[in-house]
Amino acid sequence: MRISIQCAIMILINGILVQCTDESITVSPEKVQFSCSQIVTNESGGRVRSDEIPTAVLLTLTTDAGDPIFVNKKVNLLQMGDFYLTQPIELLPGNYKVTDFLLIKDSTTILYAVPKSGTRLAPAVNHPLPYTINVRKGHVTNIALDVIAVDQQVPEDFGYASFTLHVVNPLWISVFTLIDEKEMLANAIAYIVNETDTLKTYPLDAKVNLIAFSGSIHYSYKLIVMKNGYNPYVRIFNYQELIEELDGHPLMVRLVPAFTMETYVSVPREISLRLNGSGVLQVDWGDGTFTAFQTKPEGSPWDELIHSYTEAGTFRISVTGELDKITSFTLLYETAVVDKINFQGLTELSSINFGITPRGPKVIDLRYNKKLESVSVFNIANQEDLLLPDVNHIRSIGITGPNLFTTSDVDAIVNNIYINASRHNERDGRFLLQKSWIDVSEELVGPPSPSSILKLKELRDRYNWLVYPDLP
C-alpha cells in the first residue's frame, strides 16, 4: 500500500526589515511553513485510521554547502480542514537542502518518509532527497513533496538503515579565545560525558557549530571543551534547562589561557619544574590533585614546583592564574617524558631553559612569546624544530644537540636571530649550536648552510656575539 501526500512548502512574508548602513546590510529571516494536503484514502477505499494521522514533521536541513541548519528538528503539525500546516520556522534568504523529511505520530513512530535519490522508491516521487529549496526575499515559493507510508516498506527502500526513531538533542555551540585582547572564534574539541562514559566527541570549527547527542533531556550530563594552551571548560548541564536558558541562542564558551604540558611517567616518581615571576598560580597535575603556588624571582631558594605521581601514566598538567607574571621557565634533568607543551599563554616569558630529557616535544613553538630574551633547548633527542617570534629581542640562544634539526631548520633559526639582531642592533649576544652538548667537537647541529655560516660570522664579527663552536 502506498499513501501519497502532497506537501507544499510555502514561504510566508513576515514584514521584511532591511537596515542599511554605510558598512553592512541586515536582512531579517523569512518565515517558512510546510503545508501538507489532507491524507488521502487508502487503496481499499477506506479512510486512514485516526491513529495514523501524523502530528509532527522531523526536518533535517542544511545550507547549500552542506552545513547543518536543523538536525531532526521537530515541527508540530496543525490540522486546517483538509490541510496540515507546520508551525513556522525562520530562515534567512538563500539556498537550502532538505535531507530528511519524516512525518511522525509520536516520539517513537514514523508514518511517512520522502525517499532518497538512488533508492528503489525514489522513482515513485517527484522530488527525492536531498532537495534544494530557495528562500527569497519578498517571494512566495510553493514546493510539492511526495511522502510514502513506511508500514509496508523496508527502510532501505527509502535510503535509511532503520525507521527506529533515535531522538537526539541538538545544541548550538561556539568557542571564543582572547587574542591580542580581542575575542576571536576558535576551534576546539568537545566531549559529552555521562558519568565516566564519553558519549560523543565533536571537533568544533571556528564558527557556530551544531552538535547533537542521544539521551534523556532531563538527565545531567557533562560538557567538556578543550583546546591546547587553554584551561578546559567543564559544565554539568540538564539539556532541557540549558535550552530554556539559551532561549534560541548558541552556547558561548570562553576559554581561559593556560600553560599546559603532557607528561608521561613510566614508574611512580617525582617531577619538578620552575616557573619564576611574581604571580599566584593554580596547578592541576592531571591526576586529581591541585597546588596553589606563589612564584618567586629567578634564582630564589625553594622556587621549584614539585609533584609526586603515585602511578605510571600520561598526565596533562594545566597551570592557570597570573600567567602574565611568569617570566622564566626551567625544566631540566627529568626522567619524566614531556610529549607536549604549550607556551602560548605565557605572554611575558623572557627566558626558557629546557632539556636533558629522555623525550620531548617534536616541535617547540615560541611564536607567541614575544618578550623572549634567552632561549636554551638542548639534548632533546627527538626535537625536530624550534619556532621563534618573527620579531624578538633574543640575545642568547642555544639549540645544542643531540636533536633532529636539519639544515633547513637551523637556517630558519639563524636567519631569524640574524634579522632581529640587525634590526635592533643587538650586541654581545650568544649563539650555541654544537652538535652534542656532551662531546667536545667542532661539529654544528644541522649543519647550517654556507649562507647561514656567513650570517653567524657577521653576528660574531660585527655585533660581537659569542658563536660556539667557533667558526674559522
ZIDA-V37433 format. One record per backbone hydrogen bond with DSSP energy under -0.5 kcal/mol. NH is the residue of the N-H (numbers start at 0). CO is the residue of the C=O. Records with the same first field share a line. If there is no record, write none. Layout:
NH = CO + CO
//
This chain:
4 = 146
6 = 4 + 144
7 = 5 + 34
8 = 142
9 = 7 + 32
10 = 8 + 140
11 = 9 + 30
17 = 15
18 = 16 + 25
19 = 17
20 = 23
25 = 18
26 = 24
27 = 16
29 = 90
30 = 11
31 = 29 + 88
32 = 9
34 = 7
35 = 83
36 = 5
37 = 81
39 = 3
41 = 45
44 = 41
51 = 48
52 = 49
54 = 103
55 = 103
56 = 74
57 = 101
58 = 56 + 72
59 = 99
60 = 58 + 69
61 = 96
62 = 66
63 = 94
65 = 62
68 = 60 + 69
69 = 60
72 = 58
74 = 56 + 72
75 = 73
76 = 54
77 = 84
79 = 77 + 82
82 = 79
83 = 35
84 = 77
85 = 33
86 = 75
88 = 31
90 = 29
93 = 134
95 = 132
96 = 61
97 = 130
98 = 59 + 96
99 = 59
101 = 57
102 = 111
103 = 55 + 101
104 = 108
105 = 108
109 = 107
110 = 102
111 = 102
112 = 147
113 = 100
114 = 112
115 = 157
116 = 128
118 = 115
120 = 156
121 = 118
123 = 120
124 = 121
128 = 114
129 = 97
130 = 97
132 = 95
134 = 93 + 132
135 = 133
138 = 135
140 = 138
142 = 8 + 140
144 = 6
146 = 4
147 = 112
148 = 2
149 = 110
152 = 149
156 = 153
157 = 154
158 = 154
159 = 154
164 = 107 + 162
165 = 163
166 = 164
168 = 212
169 = 167
170 = 210
172 = 208
173 = 250
175 = 252
176 = 183
178 = 176 + 181
181 = 178
183 = 176
185 = 174
187 = 203
188 = 225
189 = 201
190 = 223
191 = 199
192 = 190 + 221
193 = 196
194 = 192
195 = 193
196 = 193
198 = 191 + 196
199 = 191
201 = 189
203 = 187 + 201
206 = 204
208 = 172 + 206
210 = 170 + 208
212 = 168
214 = 166
218 = 215
220 = 236
221 = 192
222 = 234
223 = 190 + 221
224 = 232
225 = 188
229 = 226
230 = 255
232 = 224
233 = 231
234 = 222
236 = 220 + 234
238 = 218 + 236
239 = 216
241 = 237
242 = 238
243 = 239
244 = 240
245 = 241
246 = 242
247 = 242
248 = 245
250 = 171
252 = 173 + 250
253 = 251
254 = 175 + 252
257 = 228
258 = 318
259 = 257 + 341
260 = 316
261 = 339
262 = 260 + 314
263 = 336
264 = 262 + 312
265 = 263
268 = 308
270 = 306
272 = 304
273 = 329
274 = 302
275 = 327
276 = 295
277 = 324
280 = 292
281 = 319
282 = 290
283 = 281 + 317
284 = 282 + 288
290 = 282
292 = 280
294 = 278 + 292
299 = 296
302 = 299
304 = 272
305 = 303
306 = 270
308 = 268 + 306
312 = 264
314 = 262
316 = 260 + 314
317 = 283
318 = 258
319 = 281 + 317
321 = 279
322 = 320
324 = 321
325 = 322
326 = 275 + 324
327 = 275
328 = 350
329 = 273
330 = 352
332 = 354
336 = 263
337 = 358
338 = 261 + 336
339 = 261
341 = 259
342 = 340 + 364
344 = 257
345 = 342
346 = 344
348 = 345
349 = 326
350 = 326
351 = 373
352 = 328
353 = 375
354 = 330
355 = 377
356 = 378
357 = 333
363 = 384
364 = 362
365 = 363 + 386
368 = 365
369 = 367
371 = 368
372 = 349
373 = 349
374 = 395
375 = 351
376 = 397
377 = 353
378 = 399
380 = 356 + 378
382 = 379
383 = 361
384 = 361
386 = 363
387 = 385
392 = 371
394 = 372
395 = 372
396 = 429
397 = 374
398 = 431
400 = 433
403 = 382
409 = 405
410 = 406
411 = 407
412 = 408
413 = 409
414 = 410
415 = 411
416 = 412
417 = 413
418 = 414
419 = 415
420 = 416
421 = 417
422 = 418
423 = 419
424 = 420
425 = 420
426 = 424
427 = 462
429 = 394
430 = 465
431 = 396
432 = 430 + 467
434 = 442
436 = 400
440 = 438
444 = 432
446 = 444
452 = 448
453 = 449
454 = 450
455 = 451
456 = 452
457 = 453
458 = 454
459 = 455
460 = 456
461 = 457
462 = 457 + 458
463 = 459
464 = 458
465 = 428
466 = 464
467 = 430 + 465
//
